[in-house]
Amino acid sequence: MKDYFMVVRLINERDRHLARQLVEDNGFIFEEDYDLLFGKFEDGELVATAARDHNVFKMICIRESHRGGACLGELITALIDSCTYTDIRNFFVFTTLENRGTFSHLNFTPLITHGKVCLLEYGHGLANYLQQHSALKRAGNNGAVVVNCNPFTLGHRYLIEEAAAQVDHLYVFVVREDRSLFPFDVRMALVREGTADLDNVLVLDTSDYAVSHVTFPGYFLKQDDDRLQLQMEIDLLLFARHIAPFFGITRRFIGTEPFCRTTRSYSDTMPHILGAAGIQTDQLERTSSNDDPISAFRVRKAFRNEDYEDLRKLVPATTLNFLHSTDGRKLLTTSKKYRRRH
Amino acid sequence: MEIVRKAQAGTMQSSDLMVFLEPAPQLRVEIDSTVKKQFEHLIRRQVETVLERFSITNGFIRVSDRGALDYAIAARLETGLFRACADQGELS
């Protein structure tokens, strides 16, 4: 009987180098931004490799001589097993059109096919996510905003209030991804409090399906332009093909973006992708204070400098109360050491 | 027995399956299979038989099957249940 070789973690420089070679031999780029790297050796030779970057499986490469066998199943098992003790529930893979079927046979569901790229997820996370929010479905001409609200400012309030006045119901999708100074629970609570008086506003989270690590990693990490563009398009297609039809959303509202280049190109791409699906993009002029546009970035800066006079002009009372609270004071300490983009 | 924590069992190899369990207010079984069209009803029946045997009345159970035989389904699900339940119970 043939010896059985296991999939193992690749942790040393030599193994990483072998993985890089295998990936490059397959015509892919070895991406350094992964959490874990796996490989399978046979008689000292690396025959397969795969990596996990949070909830995205990538660089899945198998030496040609070992394809069509058990290798892929073993790699996927190792990748899924590595998530057992994490809070990751949905797994994603980007692949090419010709490999879509292979992943379908591993119970991956295709979410988006765009050009030659396919995004698939293991299981039915998106369907479950929509099902969980089916109680929020409303008839009518509905609009949506997707916001990070790090934290909720008077600018967000203005955008939501203006948008809500133009539609029957406005869905406010708060970005779930926890890579911002203000944790998701806080951001969500401040959005809820800050919009509680608006009757036709429904607040929900985006899960992994909008502006997330999967759909739009460029929002959180700097990346090259081509890849960024592709990811933005996939993010918008997910919204246009799956989220918007479910909630009856026909308009998406955004604010003008004077600061962040990435967000600006996202806004520029939006009308093209959403427009093709019959969803209108409405860009509203950002509101200002002392002639400067209000942004969450400006709020975080004022917060870091403990400039509560300025903060009073930038955030609603609900957010200001939080910033003064014990939890808010804790974040102040964090913010002084904070180096991330959001 | 009651599902009180997240657990999983099995592999994604051909002729095997993975079972994912987590606590939930109601009992819900989601089945994914490469042979779903032909055998979903049989996979579901096998899963339900095991759940009944262990008196499982709530939890979210996801099965990702790659053409496993009945006894493999039972074995993987039992293992998953022992991992997910507080009261480890007696092997029956």
HADDOCK unambig.tbl for C-alpha pairs under 7 A between the chains (distance, minus, plus):
assign (segid A and resid 70 and name CA) (segid B and resid 13 and name CA) 6.52 0.50 0.50
assign (segid A and resid 73 and name CA) (segid B and resid 12 and name CA) 5.07 0.50 0.50
assign (segid A and resid 73 and name CA) (segid B and resid 13 and name CA) 4.65 0.50 0.50
assign (segid A and resid 74 and name CA) (segid B and resid 12 and name CA) 6.75 0.50 0.50
assign (segid A and resid 74 and name CA) (segid B and resid 13 and name CA) 6.27 0.50 0.50
assign (segid A and resid 76 and name CA) (segid B and resid 12 and name CA) 6.65 0.50 0.50
assign (segid A and resid 77 and name CA) (segid B and resid 11 and name CA) 5.39 0.50 0.50
assign (segid A and resid 77 and name CA) (segid B and resid 12 and name CA) 5.29 0.50 0.50
assign (segid A and resid 105 and name CA) (segid B and resid 34 and name CA) 5.68 0.50 0.50
assign (segid A and resid 107 and name CA) (segid B and resid 32 and name CA) 6.30 0.50 0.50
assign (segid A and resid 107 and name CA) (segid B and resid 33 and name CA) 6.40 0.50 0.50
assign (segid A and resid 107 and name CA) (segid B and resid 34 and name CA) 6.63 0.50 0.50
assign (segid A and resid 107 and name CA) (segid B and resid 64 and name CA) 6.60 0.50 0.50
